Amino acid sequence: MAKEYSGSPKHHQLESKRKRLSWILGVSGLCILSYIFGAWQNTSAPTNRSEVYNKVGCDGGSPPAGNSVPSSSSSPSSFRLDFQSHHQVEINNSGGVQKFPPCALSYSEYTPCQDPVRARKFDRNMLKYRERHCPKKEELLLCLIPAPPRYKTPFKWPQSRDYAWYGNIPHRELSIEKAVQNWIQVEGERFRFPGGGTMFPRGADAYIDDIDELIPLRSGNIRTAIDTGCGVASWGAYLLRRDILAMSFAPRDTHEAQVQFALERGVPAMIGIMASQRLPYPARAFDMAHCSRCLIPWHKYDGMYLIEVDRILRPGGYWILSGPPINWKKYWRGWERTQEDLKQEQDAIEDVAKSLCWKKVIEKKDLSIWQKPINHIECIKSRKLYKTPHLCKSDDPDTAWYRNMETCITPLPEVSSSDEVAGGALEKWPQRAFANPPRITIGSIPGITVEKFQEDNELWKDRVTHYKRIIPLSNGRYRNIMDMNAYLGGFAAALVQYPVWVMNVVPANSKQDTLGVIYERGFIGTYQDWCQAFSTYPRTYDLIHAGGVFSIYQDRCDITYILLEMDRILRPEGTVIFRDTVEVLVKIQGITDGMRWKSQIMDHESGPFNPEKILVAVKTYWTGEATQKQD
């Protein structure tokens, strides 16, 4: 008889499997709990706001009243990104950090490539000495440009349009020299900008209204403008309320700190001059150009300066001139010139404009306005009448970085009919910001399609949404913003809802020249080689975006000098956002730690597995020491 068992074999097998499964689940659970506990221990989430935004003063001191770093009552959870728990990269080297000392206070307004002392060594013919002349490598400074001792956080926009702190730009020269013209006034500890100008004693607003009666400024057709010899940029400041964005420029000259005043007001501006080299903008960039007694000899050098305006003016764009010699019959005595001299100058300007195929729209009171043709069909035919200037041949019209001006007309793209806009018509603003730019639609930029353009817009929409969680984009802290590697201008486009403007920079050595696209979208920008200094004064930008810049330049020049240049143009308590690989960001952070910056590396907005990371840095507040009386 067979032996009986207390249970079947199948029952014991099931029991054994259950025990093994329970053991596996238990071990797995313990592993998960251990990982979560370890990650929690390594995470340094801020209690109030990111450590990046903790208030830091010079040598442990506190900044004066009005210079506080923004804070919030609660830190967004998405800002608590933990980079170090996901990456085994050594952030701070034990070998020590190179500390950069402050420069002497005499360098507080240092503009390396427009230094007046260096400029004296160069040719004064055609004002070449006022063009960019950058220091050699052995002349570069390895110190931090100090802010004036009484520096304060600038007024927020729109109040900054009318006021600036005297301690930030301690110069009374313009308030005295231009007192009658109401450029600028001193009121106690602050400057006031009444909106006046040499040719608009009733104020820039009234002057712009006069222009609006002659050409349509509010229709959305005019969006980008350029103001040559801008003064303190009141014309550009008051155009902003009409949704017109002006690039204002003036040389560094006897009218001390014009461009610095403009940028302190929150108005776009650059140091620049019409001398012998092209302006650093692409062809067909601006819808409107303006000169209000800018003292440029338009009729000289075979009309070269008007020819350059023609290059950067869009088809159908306007050129506005006020001041000598316009309305000379009324003003010639006050201008201390003879009637014959002024008449001869105006006749010469009229001849150059005709030779460029411009149409005189109107001359009324103090204003004279010309319009560029929408294409060159008739202009080509007119070359039988006007032998000069001839049309340029075999030339890239967008090439503008250290490129000499020419006395030939930049040809417009070919068209099939006389009523077609050369290069393509643009949408009205604000639709223009996101409409397909003609240069992309016609395929003039290799590798960039309409689909890539739309994808880039979506990408920047997501990025700016993410940035809003980690920096105070919406509270008015930032006004002047720079994108050091702007590509298609997607960052600027994603910021249109905020009270900011963006200087879109396209590196001069880029394989794809996209600056023309940025202007077609209704934004402004410039070319720049970041191995050199930018044409601006110290402390003129609130936020700098550097996406992939150092991957481009790390093999071309010492990135230390690029970072010191960023420090020069960044305001105290200003912010920088870097996007790059981990290795590059760690290298950057190792340098900025010695520049009195506070920074933090964070994961990409898509998560820790993206090889691109983000470094957010804030320049701490500190000033130079007053060793002498500030005038």
C-alpha positions in Angstrom: 0.0 0.0 0.0 1.3 3.4 -0.9 2.5 5.8 1.7 0.2 8.7 2.3 1.5 12.3 2.4 0.0 15.2 4.4 -0.2 17.4 1.3 0.2 17.2 -2.4 3.6 18.2 -4.1 1.8 21.0 -6.1 0.8 22.6 -2.8 4.4 22.7 -1.5 5.7 24.2 -4.8 3.2 27.0 -4.6 4.1 27.8 -1.0 7.8 27.9 -1.9 7.1 30.3 -4.8 5.2 32.6 -2.5 8.0 32.8 0.0 10.5 33.6 -2.8 8.2 36.4 -4.2 7.7 37.9 -0.7 11.5 37.9 -0.2 12.1 39.6 -3.6 9.4 42.2 -2.9 10.7 42.9 0.5 14.3 43.4 -0.7 13.1 45.6 -3.5 11.0 47.8 -1.1 14.0 48.3 1.2 16.2 49.3 -1.8 13.6 51.9 -2.9 13.2 53.3 0.6 17.0 53.5 0.9 17.3 55.4 -2.4 14.5 57.8 -1.4 16.1 58.4 2.0 19.5 59.0 0.5 18.2 61.4 -2.2 16.3 63.3 0.6 19.5 63.6 2.6 21.5 64.9 -0.3 18.9 67.4 -1.5 19.6 71.0 -0.3 16.2 72.5 -1.0 16.1 76.2 0.0 13.7 77.2 2.7 12.8 80.6 1.3 14.2 80.9 -2.2 17.1 79.4 -4.0 20.5 80.0 -2.4 21.3 81.8 -5.6 19.1 84.6 -4.5 20.3 85.0 -0.9 21.4 88.6 -0.3 25.1 88.9 -0.3 27.1 92.1 0.4 30.7 93.0 -0.2 32.9 91.4 2.6 29.8 90.5 4.5 28.4 94.0 4.5 24.8 94.9 3.5 24.0 97.0 0.4 22.4 100.3 1.0 18.6 100.7 1.1 16.9 100.1 -2.2 19.4 97.4 -3.3 17.8 94.2 -2.2 17.8 90.9 -4.0 14.2 89.8 -4.7 12.7 87.2 -2.5 9.5 85.3 -2.3 7.5 83.8 0.5 7.6 80.4 -1.0 10.0 78.6 -3.3 8.5 77.0 -6.3 8.9 73.2 -6.1 10.3 73.0 -9.6 13.2 75.3 -8.5 14.3 72.7 -6.0 16.3 70.8 -8.7 19.0 68.6 -7.3 21.9 68.4 -9.7 24.5 66.9 -7.4 22.5 63.9 -6.4 22.2 62.8 -10.0 25.7 63.6 -11.2 29.1 62.5 -10.0 30.8 65.7 -11.1 33.1 67.6 -8.7 31.6 71.1 -8.5 34.3 72.8 -6.3 37.9 71.9 -6.8 39.9 71.6 -3.6 42.8 73.4 -5.3 41.3 76.8 -4.5 39.5 79.4 -6.6 41.3 82.3 -8.3 40.0 85.5 -6.7 39.7 88.5 -9.0 40.4 91.9 -7.2 38.4 95.0 -7.9 39.9 97.4 -10.5 40.6 101.0 -9.5 37.6 103.2 -9.2 38.8 105.2 -12.2 37.7 102.2 -14.4 34.1 102.3 -13.2 32.9 103.4 -16.7 35.5 101.5 -18.7 34.6 100.7 -22.2 37.4 98.5 -23.5 36.9 98.8 -27.2 35.9 102.5 -27.1 38.5 103.7 -24.6 39.2 107.4 -25.2 42.9 107.1 -24.3 43.5 104.3 -26.8 41.4 106.1 -29.4 43.9 109.0 -29.6 46.4 106.7 -31.3 44.1 106.2 -34.3 43.3 108.2 -37.5 41.0 111.1 -36.9 40.0 111.1 -40.6 36.3 110.2 -40.9 36.3 109.8 -37.1 38.0 106.4 -37.4 39.5 106.9 -33.9 36.0 106.7 -32.4 35.3 103.3 -33.9 36.0 100.0 -32.1 39.6 99.6 -31.2 39.9 96.7 -28.7 42.8 96.1 -26.3 45.4 93.5 -27.2 45.6 90.3 -25.1 48.4 91.7 -22.9 46.3 94.8 -22.2 43.2 92.9 -20.9 42.2 93.5 -17.3 42.1 90.7 -14.8 40.0 92.6 -12.3 36.4 93.4 -11.6 35.0 96.8 -12.8 33.6 98.5 -9.6 30.3 100.3 -9.3 30.4 103.9 -8.1 30.3 104.1 -4.2 26.7 105.4 -4.1 25.3 103.0 -6.7 21.6 102.0 -6.2 19.3 99.6 -8.0 17.8 101.5 -11.0 14.2 102.5 -11.0 11.9 100.0 -12.5 10.3 100.5 -15.9 8.3 102.6 -16.8 9.5 105.0 -14.0 13.1 104.5 -15.2 12.2 106.2 -18.5 12.0 109.5 -16.6 14.3 109.0 -13.7 17.8 107.6 -12.8 20.0 107.8 -9.7 22.7 110.4 -9.9 25.0 108.1 -7.9 24.8 105.5 -10.7 26.1 107.9 -13.4 27.7 110.9 -11.6 27.9 113.3 -14.5 26.3 116.7 -14.6 27.8 117.7 -17.9 24.7 117.1 -20.1 22.4 118.8 -17.6 24.5 121.9 -18.0 25.4 121.7 -21.7 21.9 120.7 -22.8 19.9 122.7 -20.2 18.0 124.7 -22.7 17.1 121.6 -24.7 15.7 119.7 -21.8 17.8 116.6 -22.3 18.3 115.9 -18.6 17.9 117.7 -15.3 19.3 117.1 -11.8 16.8 116.9 -9.0 18.5 116.1 -5.7 19.9 112.6 -5.8 18.3 111.7 -9.1 18.3 112.7 -12.7 15.0 113.5 -14.5 14.6 113.1 -18.2 11.9 115.6 -19.5 11.9 114.0 -22.9 13.4 117.0 -24.6 16.0 117.0 -27.5 17.9 119.4 -29.7 15.1 119.4 -32.3 12.1 118.7 -30.1 11.8 121.4 -27.5 8.2 120.4 -26.9 9.3 116.9 -26.0 9.9 113.6 -27.8 6.2 112.7 -27.5 5.0 115.7 -29.3 7.8 115.3 -31.9 6.8 111.7 -32.5 3.1 112.9 -32.9 4.3 115.2 -35.6 6.0 112.3 -37.4 2.8 110.2 -37.0 0.8 112.9 -38.9 3.2 112.4 -41.9 3.7 108.6 -41.9 1.7 105.9 -40.0 3.4 104.9 -36.8 0.5 103.0 -35.2 -0.6 100.7 -38.0 1.9 97.9 -37.0 3.8 98.2 -40.3 6.7 100.0 -38.5 8.3 98.0 -35.7 12.1 98.3 -35.8 13.8 101.7 -35.9 17.4 103.0 -35.7 18.3 106.4 -34.2 21.7 107.7 -35.3 23.4 110.0 -32.8 20.7 109.3 -30.3 21.6 111.6 -27.3 20.0 110.1 -24.2 17.6 108.2 -26.5 14.4 110.0 -25.7 13.1 109.4 -29.2 13.5 105.6 -28.7 12.1 105.8 -25.2 8.8 107.4 -26.3 8.5 105.2 -29.4 8.1 102.2 -27.1 4.6 103.2 -26.1 3.7 102.9 -29.8 5.1 99.3 -30.0 8.1 100.5 -32.0 11.5 99.2 -30.9 14.5 101.5 -31.6 18.1 100.7 -31.7 19.7 103.9 -30.5 23.4 104.6 -30.8 25.9 107.4 -30.2 29.7 107.6 -29.9 31.6 107.9 -26.7 32.4 111.6 -27.0 32.3 114.9 -25.2 28.6 114.5 -24.4 29.6 112.3 -21.5 27.8 108.9 -21.1 24.9 109.4 -23.5 24.5 105.7 -24.1 25.0 104.9 -20.5 22.1 107.3 -19.6 19.9 105.6 -22.2 20.5 102.1 -20.9 20.1 103.3 -17.3 16.6 104.5 -18.4 15.8 101.0 -19.7 16.0 102.0 -23.4 17.9 100.0 -26.0 21.2 101.6 -27.0 24.8 100.9 -28.0 28.0 102.8 -28.3 28.5 103.3 -32.1 29.3 105.8 -34.8 29.0 106.2 -38.6 32.6 106.5 -39.6 34.3 104.1 -42.0 32.9 100.7 -41.1 29.5 99.2 -41.6 27.1 99.4 -38.7 26.9 95.9 -37.1 23.4 95.1 -38.4 22.3 93.0 -41.4 20.8 94.3 -44.6 17.1 95.1 -44.7 16.9 95.3 -40.9 15.0 98.5 -39.9 11.6 99.8 -40.9 12.6 103.4 -40.1 15.8 105.3 -39.6 16.1 108.7 -37.9 18.5 111.5 -37.5 17.7 114.6 -35.4 20.6 116.9 -35.7 22.9 114.0 -35.4 25.8 115.9 -37.1 26.5 113.2 -39.7 27.7 114.6 -43.0 25.2 112.7 -45.1 26.3 114.4 -48.4 30.0 113.8 -48.1 32.2 110.8 -49.1 30.1 110.2 -52.2 27.0 109.8 -50.0 28.5 106.8 -48.3 26.6 107.3 -45.0 23.2 107.5 -46.7 24.2 104.4 -48.8 24.8 102.6 -45.5 21.4 103.6 -44.2 20.0 102.3 -47.5 21.7 98.9 -46.8 20.1 98.5 -43.4 16.7 99.9 -44.3 13.9 97.5 -45.3 12.2 97.8 -48.7 9.6 100.5 -48.2 11.3 101.8 -45.1 11.5 105.5 -44.1 14.4 107.9 -43.4 13.6 110.9 -41.3 15.8 113.9 -41.0 15.4 116.9 -38.8 17.8 119.7 -38.1 20.4 121.3 -40.4 19.8 121.8 -43.3 16.1 121.1 -43.1 14.0 124.3 -43.0 17.3 126.3 -43.3 15.4 129.5 -44.4 14.0 129.8 -40.9 16.9 128.6 -38.7 20.1 129.6 -40.6 21.0 132.5 -38.3 20.7 130.3 -35.2 22.8 127.6 -36.8 25.5 130.2 -37.5 25.9 129.1 -41.1 25.3 130.9 -44.4 22.1 130.4 -46.4 24.2 129.3 -49.4 26.1 126.7 -47.4 22.9 125.2 -46.0 21.1 125.2 -49.4 24.1 123.5 -51.0 24.0 120.8 -48.3 20.3 120.1 -48.7 20.6 120.0 -52.4 23.4 117.5 -52.1 21.4 115.3 -49.7 18.4 115.4 -52.1 20.7 114.3 -55.0 22.1 111.3 -53.0 18.6 110.3 -52.0 17.4 110.4 -55.6 20.4 108.4 -56.8 19.4 105.7 -54.2 15.9 105.7 -55.8 14.3 107.0 -52.7 11.1 109.0 -52.9 10.7 112.3 -51.0 7.5 111.7 -49.1 7.1 115.1 -47.5 9.0 118.1 -46.0 7.0 119.9 -43.3 8.2 122.3 -40.6 11.3 120.7 -39.1 10.9 117.3 -40.7 11.9 115.8 -44.0 11.0 112.2 -44.8 12.1 109.9 -47.6 11.0 106.3 -48.5 13.1 103.5 -49.9 11.5 101.6 -52.9 9.9 98.2 -52.2 12.1 96.6 -54.9 14.8 97.6 -57.4 13.1 97.1 -60.7 12.9 100.8 -61.6 16.1 101.5 -59.8 18.1 99.2 -62.1 16.6 101.0 -65.1 17.5 104.4 -63.6 21.2 103.4 -63.6 21.3 104.8 -67.2 20.6 108.2 -65.6 22.5 107.8 -62.4 25.9 106.2 -63.2 26.8 106.3 -59.5 26.4 104.8 -57.1 26.3 101.6 -59.0 24.8 98.3 -57.6 27.2 96.2 -55.6 28.3 92.9 -57.1 29.3 89.6 -55.4 28.7 91.0 -52.0 27.1 89.5 -48.9 25.0 92.5 -47.8 24.6 91.1 -44.2 28.4 91.0 -43.6 28.9 93.8 -41.1 31.5 92.9 -38.5 34.6 95.0 -39.2 33.6 95.5 -42.8 34.3 98.8 -44.5 31.4 100.8 -45.9 31.1 100.9 -49.7 29.8 103.5 -52.1 27.6 101.1 -54.1 24.0 100.3 -53.6 23.2 97.0 -51.9 20.9 95.2 -54.4 17.5 94.0 -53.1 16.4 90.4 -53.8 14.9 89.9 -57.2 11.2 90.1 -57.7 8.8 89.1 -60.5 6.7 92.3 -60.6 6.9 95.9 -59.7 4.4 95.7 -56.8 6.2 92.8 -55.1 8.2 93.5 -51.9 11.8 92.4 -52.3 12.7 89.6 -49.9 9.1 89.1 -48.9 6.4 91.1 -47.2 6.2 91.1 -43.4 3.1 90.7 -41.2 2.1 93.6 -39.0 3.2 93.8 -35.4 2.4 91.9 -33.2 1.6 89.0 -35.5 5.1 89.5 -37.0 6.8 88.1 -33.9 5.6 84.5 -34.6 4.9 84.6 -38.3 7.2 82.7 -40.6 10.1 85.0 -41.5 10.6 85.5 -45.2 14.2 84.5 -45.1 13.2 81.2 -43.7 10.2 80.8 -46.0 12.3 81.2 -49.1 15.1 79.0 -47.8 17.9 81.6 -47.7 19.4 80.2 -44.5 20.8 76.7 -45.1 19.4 74.1 -42.7 16.6 76.2 -41.2 13.1 75.3 -42.3 9.7 76.6 -41.4 9.2 73.4 -39.3 12.4 74.1 -37.4 11.4 77.6 -36.8 8.1 76.6 -35.3 9.8 73.9 -33.2 12.2 76.6 -31.9 9.2 78.7 -30.8 7.7 75.9 -28.9 11.0 75.1 -27.3 11.5 78.6 -26.0 7.9 78.8 -24.8 8.7 75.8 -22.5 12.1 77.2 -21.5 10.7 80.6 -20.5 7.9 78.9 -18.5 10.7 77.0 -16.7 12.8 80.2 -16.2 9.8 81.9 -14.6 9.9 79.3 -11.9 13.5 79.9 -11.0 14.0 83.7 -11.6 11.7 86.6 -10.9 10.8 87.3 -14.6 7.4 88.8 -13.9 8.0 91.2 -11.0 9.8 93.9 -13.0 13.2 93.1 -11.7 14.6 92.8 -15.2 14.4 95.3 -18.0 17.5 95.2 -20.1 18.2 91.6 -21.3 20.9 90.2 -23.5 20.9 86.9 -25.4 24.5 86.2 -26.2 23.7 83.5 -28.7 20.2 84.4 -30.0 19.9 82.0 -33.0 16.3 82.7 -34.3 15.3 85.1 -31.5 13.0 82.6 -29.8 14.0 83.7 -26.3 13.0 87.3 -27.1 9.8 86.2 -28.7 8.8 84.2 -25.6 9.3 87.3 -23.5 7.0 89.6 -25.4 4.4 89.5 -22.6 6.9 90.9 -20.1 8.0 94.6 -19.7 11.5 93.8 -21.1 13.5 94.2 -24.2 16.2 91.9 -25.5 19.5 92.7 -27.3 19.8 89.6 -29.5 23.4 88.9 -30.3 24.5 86.6 -33.1 28.2 85.6 -32.8 30.1 87.0 -35.8 31.7 83.6 -36.5 28.4 81.7 -36.6 27.9 79.2 -39.4 24.3 80.4 -39.8 23.7 84.1 -39.9 20.3 84.4 -38.4 20.3 88.1 -37.4 18.2 89.1 -40.4 15.5 86.6 -39.3 15.5 88.3 -35.8 14.8 91.7 -37.4 12.1 90.2 -39.6 10.4 89.0 -36.5 10.4 92.6 -35.1 13.2 92.4 -32.7 16.6 94.1 -32.6 20.2 92.8 -32.2 23.8 93.0 -33.3 26.8 91.0 -34.4 29.5 90.4 -31.8 32.7 88.4 -31.4 32.7 87.4 -27.8 36.5 87.2 -27.7 36.2 91.0 -27.6 34.3 93.4 -25.4 30.7 94.5 -26.2 30.0 98.1 -27.2 28.3 99.2 -24.0 29.1 100.8 -20.7 29.5 98.8 -17.4 26.4 97.8 -15.5 23.9 98.1 -18.4 22.1 94.7 -18.4 19.9 93.1 -15.8 19.8 89.6 -17.2 22.2 87.8 -19.6 21.3 84.5 -21.3 24.3 82.5 -22.5 23.1 79.3 -24.3 26.0 77.3 -25.7 28.2 80.4 -25.9 31.2 78.8 -24.1 31.1 75.6 -26.2 31.5 77.9 -29.2 34.3 80.0 -27.7 36.3 77.8 -25.3 38.7 76.8 -28.0 38.9 80.3 -29.6 39.9 82.4 -26.6 40.3 82.3 -22.8 36.7 82.1 -21.4 37.9 83.9 -18.3 37.9 87.2 -20.2 34.4 86.5 -21.6 33.2 86.0 -18.0 34.9 89.2 -16.8 33.3 91.0 -19.7 29.9 89.6 -18.6 30.6 90.9 -15.1 31.5 94.3 -16.5 28.2 94.8 -18.4 26.0 93.1 -15.7 24.4 95.2 -13.0 25.0 94.5 -9.3 22.6 91.7 -8.3 22.0 91.0 -12.0 21.4 87.4 -13.2 23.0 85.1 -15.7 21.6 81.9 -17.1 24.1 79.6 -18.7 23.0 76.5 -20.7 25.8 74.1 -21.7 27.3 70.7 -20.9 28.2 69.7 -17.4 31.9 69.9 -18.0 31.7 73.5 -19.4 29.4 74.7 -16.6 31.7 73.3 -13.9 34.6 75.2 -15.5 32.5 78.4 -15.7 31.4 78.0 -12.1 35.0 77.6 -11.0 35.8 81.0 -12.5 32.7 82.9 -11.4 33.2 81.7 -7.8 36.2 84.1 -7.8 34.1 86.9 -9.3 31.9 87.4 -6.3 29.0 85.6 -8.0 26.7 83.1 -6.3 25.6 80.2 -8.5 24.0 76.9 -8.7 24.0 74.2 -11.4 20.6 72.7 -12.0 19.2 69.9 -14.2 17.7 70.6 -17.5 14.0 71.4 -17.5 13.3 68.0 -19.1 15.0 66.2 -16.3 18.4 64.8 -15.1 19.0 62.6 -18.1 19.4 65.5 -20.5 23.2 66.1 -21.1 22.6 69.9 -21.2 22.4 71.6 -17.8 21.6 75.0 -16.5 23.8 77.3 -14.3 22.0 80.2 -12.7 24.3 82.9 -11.3 23.8 86.2 -9.5 26.4 89.0 -9.3 26.6 90.1 -5.7 26.2 93.7 -4.7 29.5 95.6 -4.0 30.9 99.0 -4.9 34.2 100.7 -5.3 35.6 102.7 -2.3 35.4 106.4 -2.5 38.9 107.7 -2.5 38.0 111.1 -3.9 35.0 113.3 -4.2 32.5 112.1 -6.8 31.5 115.1 -9.0 
